[in-house]
Amino acid sequence: MSQEVKQLKLNLPLDLRKQVGVSAAENMRSLSAEVVYRLRQAYAAEEATAQK
């Protein structure tokens, strides 16, 4: 997968950081990959809802 990537510094509340960390470990993804996955899922769901 070759795509352009831009680094982003992100401040997360500690509880959310822990929750993402747990999900990342459960899904065998890095923290960064989990955040990207979750954002893509959220936008896809939003787009699907908007098309109805």
C-alpha positions, 0 to 999 in steps of 0.5 A: 500500500503506497500512499502519502502520509502526513504526521500529526501530533494529537492530544487525546484525553487519557481515558480515550488514549487507553481505550484506543490502545486496548482496541489496537492491541485486540485488533493487532494494530498499532495505535496509529493504525487503529486511529486511522481505521476508526476514523475511516469507519466513522466517515464511511458510516456517516457517508452511508447515512447521508446517502439514504 
